[in-house]
Amino acid sequence: MVGRLFDMFRGTQTATDPVCGMDVDTKNPPGGTFDYQGTTYYFCGKGCRLEFEEDAEGYLSGRKKMEM
């Protein structure tokens, strides 16, 4: 909670990686981004982005999950 308040003051916005569920800085996503059906998704690492590119519908529907 405190981290999110700090981010608000810094102007940092985060998004949730759709593969692993981690919070990702939208201004500097370590794994890059991927546009799918008009929405930009942000990733914590290259592996998550590649997994999502391979089966975006699986992750968005909840049918597929990465076990951490």
C-alpha positions in Angstrom: 0.0 0.0 0.0 2.7 2.5 0.9 4.6 1.6 -2.2 1.6 2.4 -4.4 1.2 5.7 -2.6 4.8 6.5 -3.3 4.3 5.6 -6.9 1.4 7.9 -7.2 3.5 10.8 -6.0 6.3 9.8 -8.4 3.9 9.5 -11.3 4.6 5.8 -11.7 1.8 3.7 -13.1 1.7 0.0 -12.9 -0.1 -2.8 -14.8 -0.4 -6.5 -13.9 1.5 -8.9 -16.0 -1.2 -11.2 -17.4 1.0 -14.3 -17.2 2.5 -14.2 -13.7 0.5 -11.5 -12.0 3.4 -9.3 -11.0 3.1 -5.5 -11.0 5.0 -3.9 -13.9 6.1 -0.3 -14.4 4.2 0.8 -17.5 6.9 3.5 -18.3 9.7 0.9 -18.3 8.4 -2.7 -18.5 11.4 -5.1 -18.2 9.7 -7.6 -20.5 8.4 -5.1 -23.0 4.8 -4.8 -24.2 2.5 -6.7 -26.6 -0.7 -5.2 -28.2 -3.5 -7.7 -28.5 -7.0 -6.8 -29.8 -6.5 -3.1 -29.2 -5.1 -3.4 -25.6 -1.4 -3.0 -24.6 -0.2 -5.6 -22.1 3.0 -5.1 -20.0 5.4 -7.8 -18.9 7.9 -8.4 -16.1 10.2 -10.4 -18.3 10.7 -11.6 -21.9 9.6 -15.2 -20.9 6.1 -13.9 -19.8 5.7 -11.9 -23.0 6.6 -14.8 -25.2 4.2 -17.1 -23.3 1.4 -14.5 -23.7 2.2 -14.0 -27.4 1.8 -17.8 -27.9 -1.6 -18.1 -26.2 -3.0 -14.7 -25.2 -6.6 -16.1 -25.0 -5.5 -18.8 -22.7 -4.1 -16.3 -20.2 -6.9 -13.7 -20.6 -9.6 -16.4 -20.0 -7.9 -17.7 -16.9 -7.6 -21.2 -18.6 -3.8 -20.9 -18.5 -1.7 -19.8 -15.5 2.0 -19.6 -14.7 2.8 -21.4 -11.5 5.3 -19.4 -9.4 
